[in-house]
Amino acid sequence: MEAVELKNTVLKYVDKADERLLEMMLSLAENYEEKLSRPLSETDYQEMDQRRLNHLNDKSESYTWEEVRKKAKNTLKK
């Protein structure tokens, strides 16, 4: 379903919604917005830096995009 179609479907529910459903939808929307606007913490940056160093020093496994695709396809076949 495309975004426009999804919006129209949700709006139909909103038009018929009672207070309880509207409160749930509001809570969901606020939670979604909060997570989108939350900046990364210092710990997040430290973790990314450590992972980058591990990658650069060959201390972690790395895969090409093609290897990732093959693994994903093989997983789907199982």
N, C-alpha and C positions, 0 to 999 in steps of 0.2 A: 504494500500500500504506500502510495506517495504522500509527501507531507501535506499537500492541499487536501487530499482525501481523508487523511488522518485528522486534520484540523476540523473538517466538516463533521466527521463522525463524533469527535469529542464534543463539539458544540451542540450536537443533537442531545447528547447525554446531559450537558450543562443545562440546556433549556428545560429538561424534565427532572433535574436533580432536586433532591430534598436537601435540607441543611446538612445532614450527616455526610452525604456524598460530596457536597461542595467543600466541607471542612477537610475531608480526606484529600480532595484534589488540590486544595490550597496548600496543605502540608507537603504534599508530593512536589508541587511546583517550587515552594520555598526551599525545600531540601535540595532539589536539583540546582537551583540558582546558587545556593550557598556553596555547594561542592564545586561548581564551575568557577566561582570567584575566589576560592580559597587558594592563596599562594602556597608555593612549596615551602616546607620548613627547612631550617638549617640542617637538620638530620637528613632530609631528603637529598639536599645538595651534597652532603658528605658521602652518602651512599652512592650517588651517581659518580662522584669523583673517584671513589674507591673502585667501583666497577670499571670505570674507564682505565684507571691505572692497571688493574688486573688484565684487562684486554690488551693494553699496549705492551705489557710485560709477559704476554702469553701465559698468564696464570688462570685463564678461564677459557672455556670452550667458545668458539665463535663459528658462525655458519654463514655461508653466502646466501643471498636471497634465493637462488636456485635450490640449494640444499633445504632451506626452510619450506619451500613449495613442495618438494618431493616428500619430505617428512609429513607434511599436512595431508597430501594426497594419499599417502600410504596409511595414515591413521584413519582416514575416512573409509578406506576400502575394508578395514577390519571389522 
